[in-house]
């Protein structure tokens, strides 16, 4: 303690009362751990290095301050990439599809919101000539939303408990200029699909002409066994199904046997001809995971690439 007292006296004799550099001229008064000095002291124009911020580890310090070994290393915080405006619009568009059943149950307000988001995305289309970017068009696209009323009767079948529209997709084979539109249905015991095969021709940087060749009704495929519940509620009453389990199991076994027999049959192919065999499609937005197209009837289709994270949002 005596040596420190002598050091303080020596310092007070050798150093001037007024510091040569005002800390207020280097660091703002709000800087943590720095006390401001009165303004007006002279400044030095020499280069002053920027202060290094060091995080201090919490230790049991004595009155002389922390030990040098207690100073923690400075860690860099990894910054997340900033989301672009286009990515924000895409997520907002996909979120607006929630509860619409691909457009079937969309309200007028929801449709107006979707149209506005689609218009904004089309204005930011990163692919000016989609038909020149066949590698982007190539692959399987899942229908997320449509305003095409012709699909609504098909989608409405999903309102029945025994039949559900599981997936509507479009697969583009750019090498062979082929298109397959497919609808997959799921029932209590089986899944089946109805699809159309078509060829397309490029007519402009955004437009393709489509000519349908045939329709295909796929053979039913057997799924897992039907789970029979213990009871069901019907018209406000709880019905016990336990006495009927034996009968229902027998019916299920018979149905499974029929399905296995049908599954061995080839799919049914139906040629398509006439005025309805041709159509055109205009792609107004295209990137690696999202596609917006407009049909010749003014309908809009929003499709998401299979495997995209947008399908799980």
N, C-alpha and C positions, 0 to 999 in steps of 0.2 A: 504494500500500500504506500510506503514512504517513497519508493522509486517513482511511482505514478504521480505523487504530489509534486516531486521535483520536475517531472516531465511537463506537468501542466504549467508550472511556473516558468520553465524555460520557453515553452511555446508562447505564453502570453508576453514574454519580453522580446522575442525575436520576430514574431508575426505582427503585421499591422492590424489595427483595430478594425479597419474596413477591408473586407475581402476584395481581391483583385477581380474576381468573376462573380457576378450576381447569379445565384442559382435560379432566380426568377426569370432571367434572360435566356436560360437554356431549357429548363423544364417548366411547364405550366404549373400554377399553384395546385391544380387538382391532382397532380401526379402522386400516386400512392407512395408514402415513405419519404417525400421531399417537402421540406418546409420552405415557404416562399420568403424572400427577403424584400426589404423596401425597394421600390423602384427608384432609379436614379443613379445607381452605381455604374461605373464605366464598364463597357464590354470590350472583349478582345476579339479581333477579327480572325484569329487563327482557327484552323479546322478543328471542330469538336466532334469526336466520334459519337455515334448514336449509342445510347445506353443499351446494355444487354439485360434482358429480363431473365432472372433466374428464379425458379421455384424453390422454396425452402421446405425441407422436410420437417415435419412436426417432431421435435425432440424435447427432452427435459433440459432446456438451456439454463445456465446460471446467469448472474448479473452482468457478465462480460459478453453475453451474446452467444449465438450458436457456434459449435465447432465447425471448421471448414469442411470436414467430412460429411456434415449433415446437409450440405447443399445438394439438392436433387438435380439430375440432368434435365435439360429442357427437352420436352417431347413435342414433336410436330403433330398437329391435328389434321387428319386427312379430310379434305373438303369434298363433299359430294358434288357430282356434276350438276350444273344448273339445268333444270328442265326447260326445254324450248317451248315457245308458244304453240307450235304445231303439236307437240306431244301432249300439252295441256288440253288442247282442243280435242284430240283423239280420245283421251281418257274421259273427257266430259261427254263426248258423243256416245261412247260405249256405256257410260253410267246412265245416260238418259233412256237406254233401251230396257232398263230393269223393269220387270213387271208388264211389259208390252206384248210378250209372246210373239216376238219377231215382227211386231207392228199390228197384230190382230186386235189387241186390247188397248192400243194407244189412244189416249184422249186427245181432243182437239188442241189443248194447251201443250201437251207433250209433243204432238206432231209439229206444232209451230216451233217449239224449241229445237227439235231435231232438224227441221229444215234450215233454221238459222245456223246451227253448228255445221251442217253439211255445206252450206254456202260459204262459210268462212274457210273451211278446209279446202274446198275446190279452188278458192282464190290463192291458196298456198301450195297448190299441187307441185310436188318436186319433180314429177315426170311429165314433161311437156308433150311428149309423143309416146303414149303407152304402147301403141302397136309396134314401135321400134324397140321396145324393151321387153321382148318376149320372155327373157329369163325371169323377169319380175312377175309376169302374168302366169308363168308356168307353175303348176302344182294344184293342191286342193284348197278350195276356199269355202269357209263355213258361212252360211247366211245368218246374219245377226239382226237385220231389219229390212223390211220392204214396205213400200206403199202400193204394191201391185195387188189389186183386189182379186185377181184371178187365183191367188194362192190362199185367200182367206177361207174358202170352203174346205180346203185341205187342212189348214191349220186348225179349224174349228173342230175337227175330229179328235183333236187332243183333249177337248173338254169332256169326252166320255172316259169313264174310269178304266175301261178295258182296252182302249186303243190310245196310243200316244205317239205324236210326231217327235221322234227322237233327234233327228238331224236332217237339215236340208243343205246340200253342198253342191258345188260346181268344181269339177276337175278339168283343168286345161292342159292339154298335151301340145305344147307349142311346136314340137318337131314335126308332128303329123297334122297340125292345124285341126285338132279334134277337141270337142267339148262334151263332157258328160254331166248332165244335171241329175241329181239323185235325191230321193226322199226316203228316209229310213223310218219304219214304223216299229214300235215295240208293243207287244201284247203280254198277257199273263204267262204264256209258255213259249212264245216264239218271237222272232224278229224277221221282218221282210223288208224289201225295198222296191220302189218303182223308179225307173230311171229312163232317160232319153239320151240317145247318142246323136251327135251332130258334127258337122264340119263348118269351119269359119274361113272367111276370106277378108283380108285387110282392104278397107276402102278409103281410109284416111288415117292421119296420125292418131286419132282417138276412136275411130269407128270401125267395127267389124260387122260383116254380114254373116248371119248364122242360118244354116240349112239343116233342119232335123231329118234324120234318116230312119230311125226306128225307136220304138218304146220297148222297154224290157221290164217284165214283172218277175222279180227274183223269187226263188223258191224259199219258203219259210225255213228258218234255222232254229233249232231247239235251244232254249235258254235254260236257266236253272229252274228247278221245280217250283211250283206255285206254293207259297207259304199261306196256309189256311189259319186265320186268326181264331182265337178262342170265342170271341163274340164280336158283333157289329152293332152299330147304332142305326136304327132306321125309323124315321118319322118320330123321333124323340123317345123311342123305346129301345132298350138293350136286348138283343136277341142272342141267346146262347147257341153257338154252332157245334158244341161238343157232340151232341147226338148225331149230327150229320157228317162228321169227319170221315167215317168209313165210306159213305156214299160218295162224298166229294173226292176222296183219294182214289176210288175206283174210276170215277169220271176223268180224273187227271191222268191216270195211267193209260186209259183208253185214248185220250187226246194226244198224249205223248207218243203212243204207238202210231197214230195216224200221221202226226207231224214227221216222224222218222221216215215213214213211207213216202210222204210228199217231198221231203228234203232230198231224196235220191233222184228226183225228176229234174231235168234241165230247166233253166228259166224260160219263160214264155216271151217270145219276141214278136212284136207287132210292127209292121212297116208303117211309116208316116208319110202321107202325101196330101196334096191339096194346098189351098191358099194359106192354111195355118202352119205349113211346114217351114216357113221362112220368117226371119225376124232380124233386127239389127240391135246392136248394143254399143253405147257410147261410154267410154271410161273417162270419168272427169277427175278422178284422184287415184293415184297409185304409188305405194311405196312397198317396203319389204313385208309389211304385215297388214295393211289396210287397203281396201279397194272400194271405190264408189263408182257405180255404173248407173246409167239411165237407159230405159228401154224405149221402144218406138211408140209406146202408149203414154209416155210421160212419167212412167213409174220409176222409182229410185230403188236401188239395191245397195246395201252396205254389207260387205263380206270381209271376214277376217281370215288370214292365212292360218292353216292348221299348224299347231305348235306355238302360236304367238301367245305371249303373256296376256294380251288383251282378252283372250277367251276365258281366263281365270279371274279377271278383275270383277 
